């Protein structure tokens, strides 16, 4: 994959991860919150 594609995927993963994390917090779903946090971290790594 190209650098631009990796950055776009990283941005998407960070956004979706943030949404999952917030929904998990709001609903008390610790598993969803943890998955969201992990996806955000993955997105940050891809974007770097």
ZIBEL-V569262 format. One record per pair of residues at least 4 apart in sequence whose C-alpha atoms are under 7 Angstrom apart, sorted by the first residue. I is the first residue (numbers start at 1). J is the second residue. D is the distance in Angstrom with one decimal. If there is no record, write none. Layout:
i->{I/I}
j->{J/J}
d->{D/D}
This chain:
i->{1/1/2/3/4/5/6/6/6/7/7/7/8/9/10/10/10/10/10/11/11/11/12/13/13/13/13/14/14/14/14/14/15/16/17/17/17/17/17/18/18/18/18/19/20/20/20/20/21/21/21/21/21/21/22/22/23/24/24/24/24/24/25/25/29/30/31/32/33/34/35/36/37/38/39/40/41/42/43/44}
j->{5/6/6/7/8/9/10/46/47/11/46/47/12/13/14/43/44/46/47/15/43/47/16/17/39/40/43/18/39/40/43/44/19/20/21/36/37/39/40/22/36/37/40/23/24/32/33/36/25/32/33/34/36/37/26/33/27/28/29/30/32/33/29/33/33/34/35/36/37/38/39/40/41/42/43/44/45/46/47/48}
d->{6.3/6.6/6.3/6.3/6.2/6.1/6.1/6.0/6.4/6.2/6.2/4.4/6.2/6.1/6.1/3.9/6.1/4.7/4.7/6.2/6.1/6.6/6.1/5.8/5.9/6.0/4.7/6.0/6.4/4.1/4.7/6.5/6.4/6.2/6.0/4.0/6.0/4.8/4.6/6.2/5.9/7.0/6.2/6.1/6.0/6.1/6.1/4.6/6.2/6.4/4.0/6.8/4.3/5.9/6.1/6.8/6.1/5.7/4.5/6.0/4.9/4.3/6.4/6.0/6.3/6.1/6.2/6.1/6.3/6.2/6.1/6.1/6.3/6.2/6.1/6.2/6.3/6.3/6.1/6.3}
